[in-house]
């Protein structure tokens, strides 16, 4: 066991790939055998990751979740920004530029509509929680757009760490909801082609949630949803700490 522990410590990233792979495999089995694929395996895997992250932080008192346990320190690097950005770019590379160009106006409209809609919902949530300052309201509103847009906005306008954490939590809830309900609602909303997937990605915005949900619906649609969802993140990071914050400052 000592030798095995030393090998794992020296190859933390490889062990992280193994752990994540096993979680995804078990989640897919649970999805098919227990839920009959009604709940995507990716949603179960995300929920499992959140639970394990909480347990790791609770047991060690650290701030990096499961990565605070020496045996799983490779997961901290595996889940870092570099791998996240690489995955998004690699996924989007599978899209057809012709179809993207053909859906240009539709994609732009869906992006603007999605950002405004979810930011407004986030503002209502912040008000319901009792926040009355523009920085906190804007940060939580941005978190409703995406759990990436939230902390970026909070850091830019000087929100407290507690509010930034709330914005991340709001974005995570949205991601899980999009992951679960996308395959359930796909037929009812006509999510069956590249143009529809791009519009959907622009409206929902959460890259991981859209990609996971579309993968459970039709893997061929994933690159198109990922393209607009990625632009959504960038546009949200641009608008939320600037135009939206200035607008909120007029009222709060």
HELIX and SHEET records of a PDB file:
HELIX    1   1 UNK A    2  UNK A   10  1                                   9    
HELIX    2   2 UNK A   12  UNK A   33  1                                  22    
HELIX    3   3 UNK A   41  UNK A   60  1                                  20    
HELIX    4   4 UNK A   65  UNK A   68  5                                   4    
HELIX    5   5 UNK A   70  UNK A   72  5                                   3    
HELIX    6   6 UNK A   74  UNK A   78  1                                   5    
HELIX    7   7 UNK A   81  UNK A   92  1                                  12    
HELIX    8   8 UNK A   97  UNK A  102  1                                   6    
HELIX    9   9 UNK A  104  UNK A  128  1                                  25    
HELIX   10  10 UNK A  134  UNK A  145  1                                  12    
HELIX   11  11 UNK A  147  UNK A  157  1                                  11    
HELIX   12  12 UNK A  161  UNK A  185  1                                  25    
HELIX   13  13 UNK A  194  UNK A  204  1                                  11    
HELIX   14  14 UNK A  207  UNK A  217  1                                  11    
HELIX   15  15 UNK A  219  UNK A  221  5                                   3    
HELIX   16  16 UNK A  222  UNK A  239  1                                  18    
HELIX   17  17 UNK A  240  UNK A  244  3                                   5    
HELIX   18  18 UNK A  245  UNK A  249  1                                   5    
END                                                                             
